[in-house]
């Protein structure tokens, strides 16, 4: 899963070390390169891990906690999915995905490697259907990329994980492996997060920008 890391390297960043310059309540996250989307639905808070199983048609029932945050009854509600470097699928509202993708495409000085990455990103992205009973249908081709296959017993179990503004879809084994690794680094990672911010009257401000 090195193609996203190569893209970040081509614009002067390392995966996992994006330098946020300022975050204010109900504002978007901004990086110094503009890499992150600027129109995320920041009032949405998608949280928790929710085990689920694909039905015979490959559909997943969205957990109630996530349905309550996403306004699925909107006439124009739509989801997009794309493969993530960590081995999960990311589900975003269509307008957020459009904004994120446009930011990627507008990054200055794209190298041939970065353009190759964008092509692979596009190839591994797809609309996701959502019916009136809050079941989503992720294309089989994307599910197979994370080790999920609706046609095989034992490969239909997934974990739906809230990630604040988006949702990540993992195979059960993939999530267990990621979670175990992340827990080993949790204390150090939290210290790193806290060391880079301070709380002021305007919100969370990076020490580098203060």
N, C-alpha and C positions, 0 to 999 in steps of 0.2 A: 504493500500500500504506500509506495514511495512517491507517487506522482503528485499528490498535494504538497508533500514536503518539498519536492523539487520546485513546485510553483512558488511557494512562500520564499524559498531561498532565492529565486530569480528576482523577487521584488525586495530583497534585503531583510527578510524575516526568517525566524525559525519556528517550526510547529510548536505550539504551546507557550510561546513567549511573545505574543503580540503586545505591543506597548500601548495600552489604553491611556489616552491623555486626559479624559474627563468623562465622568458619568453623572448625570443629574437625574433626579426622580422623573419618571415618565419620559425620559429622553432616550435616544438610541445610543448604542455603544459605538464610539468612533475610534478608529486606530489611526496612527500617524500616516498610514498610506491610503486610508479610505477603503481598506480591504473589506471591512465589515459593512453589512447593509445599514442604510441610514433611515429606513422606514419600517423597522420591525414593530410589531404590535406590542409595545413595551408594557401595556397594562395587563397582558395575558400572563398568567403564571401556571404553567403546566408542570406538575410535580409528581413524584412517586414512581415506584416500579410496579408493574401490573402484569403478572403472568397471563398468557392467553394461548389458545390453540386454534389453528386454522381449521375451518370447516372443510367439507369435501370440495367446495368450490373455491377454496383459498381465501375466504373472507375472515376478517378479525372483527369482533365486537369491540368498539372503542369503550374503554372504561368510563364509568359515570363521571368520575372526577375530571377527566379530560373533556368529556362532552360538555360539562357545565362551563368550562373555560372557553372552548371554541363555540362560537355561535353557528352551529351547524344548520340552523333553520334559515339562515340568510339565503336569499334566492341566488346570490352569486358566489356562495361558498364553494371553494375548490381547494384541493390539496395537490402538492407535488412531492415526489420522493426522489432522493439522490443518494448514491453511495458515499459514505464517509471514510476518511483514512483509517479510522479505528476499527473498521469492519462492521459497522452498523449502517442502517438506512435512516436518513433524516427525512421527516415529514414536516413540511412547512405549508402554511397558507399560501395560496398562489401568489398573492401580491408581495408577500415577503420573499418568496423564492425568486420572483422576477427582479426585485430590488437587489438581492444578494448576487444574482447572476450578472446583472448589469454592472455592479461594482467590480466583479471579477473581470469582465470584458473590457472595462475602462481603465484597468490598472496600467500605469505608464510603462513604456519600455518592455513590452512583452517579448521574451526570447522565443526562439523556435520550440524549446522545451516547454515553456509555459503555454504556448498555443497548442501544443500536443496534449498538455494536461487539460486544457479547456475542452478539447474535442472529446477526450475520454470522459470528462465530467458530463458533457452533453449526452454522450452515448449511454451513460449510467444514470440518467434522469428520466422521469416519466410521470404523467398525471396519475392520480390515484382516485378511483371511484369511491364514492360514499353514498349509501342508499338511505332511505327514509328511516330505517331502524338503526342507524349509526354503525353499520358494518362497512368496513373499508376493504377494498380489493387491490392489493399491491400486485403488479405484474409478476408472473412467475420468474422471468429473467432476472429481476432485481432480487427476489427472494433467494434464488439459487446462489447469488453472489455472497450472501451471508450464511449459507449453509442450511437453508430452509426449503423444503420441498413438500407441497401439499399432497403429492401422490405417494409419498413413502411414509409408512408408519415409523414413528420415532423421530421424524424430522419436521413435524408440524408445530411443535411447541416453540413459542416465542415469548419475549418479554418486551412490553411496551413501557418505555422510560420517559418521563417528563423531563425536559431540559429547558425550563423557563419559557422560552418563546417558541420552541419547536418540540417535536417528539422523536425519540430514537427507537428504532425497531431492531432488536437483536434476536439471534437464535438463543435458545436457553443456554447452551454450552458457551457461546461467545460472550454472553453477559456475565456468566459465572466467572469466566476467566478474566474478563476486564475488571469486574468488581473486586476480585481478589487482588489483582495487581494494584488497582487504585487505592485499595484500603491500606496496602503496605506503604504507600506514599502519602496517605491522607494528612497526617500531622504536618509533615514537611511542606506539602502543597498548600495547606491552609495558612501556615506561617508565611509562606511566600506571598500569598494573596493579601494577607493582612499587612505585611511589611510594605507593600506597594501603594497602600491607600491610607488616607486620613479622612475623618469625618468632619465636615465643616458646614456652615449655614447653607451653602449652595449644593450640598450633596457630597458624593464621594469624589475626592480629587486625588489624582496621582501625585506622589511625592516628587516625581520628576517634573511635573508641570506646576507645582505649587510655588 
